Amino acid sequence: MDNQESRVGNRQSAYSNQQSGTGNRKSVLILGATTGIGRALAAEFAAHHYDVLITGRDPGELEALAADLTLRFGSSVGTHCLEVTDFAQIAPVLETCLARAGDSLAGVVVSIGYLGDAEAARSDSEEALRILETNFTGPVLALNFVAGYLERKRRGFLCALGSVAGDRGRQSNYLYGAAKAGLAACLGGLRQRLHPAGVRVITVKPGFVDTRMTYGRPRLFLVASTERVARGIYRAIARGQDVVYLPWFWKYIMLAVRALPERMFKRLRA
């Protein structure tokens, strides 16, 4: 672990040095970059000539992703370990990341999620807490910290990945859905708070995506690739959209789901 941390630190120093010489290149900070969507999103930004700063729990995965981005796109890549459920480390890690990015920082994307075992969480308080902390508490603390930084800079964007599951609670994943609903509410408040400062806040609500979270799950349909979702997120940020469903048709699916009367909806086994 010490050797891994040393390599991570060396890469961060290289990132900082390269940034000081690039001048006009923009950079993006991606939290949860070792998730399926996070990886694809890091590649998407790198393909559009951004330098990237990435965080995740596993230093080995971070190093592998950084090497891939550097090899394929020639981007400067900075890495830092962050376990979002270790709340005490969120502020100091993000402070280091923001300092390294400096004036090149265009914005921050929070791509953190944990579907968890919904069946186990009905009786296992630890699993229930992990679902709630990973999908809501940790991301919200991170967003709140970064919001203050961008508000002082008076520019940039914040983007976080919610879920269509947050639009209406279902018995199959109500804790996950509740956490994502809370995250969407937080993003709505931040959008209103940061608008006068010129900071854009983008809420992304993906449907089913082909990631480790959904692998082997029964009865999934309309499953999108991580690359397709990453392209959609990049476009939403570039266009300054407020709320976007990905793929687009989920907006209308969820409109129909929300329109179902409660007396009917509670009889469904979804």
Buried (B, 14 or more C-beta within 10 A) or exposed (E): EEEBEEBBEEBBEBBBEBBEEEEEBBBBBBBBBBBBBBBBBBBBBBBEEBBBBBBBBEBEBBBEBBEBBBEEBEBBBBBBBBBBBEEEEBEEBBEBBBEBBEEBBBBBBBBBBBBBEBEEBEEEEEBBBBBBBBBBBBBBBBBEBBBEBBBEBEBBBBBBBBBBBBBBBBEBBBBBBBBBBBBBBBBBEBBEEBEEBEBBBBBBBBBBBBBEBEEEEEEEEEEBBBBBBBBBBBEBBEEEBEBBBBBEEBBEBBEEBEEEEEEEBEEEEE
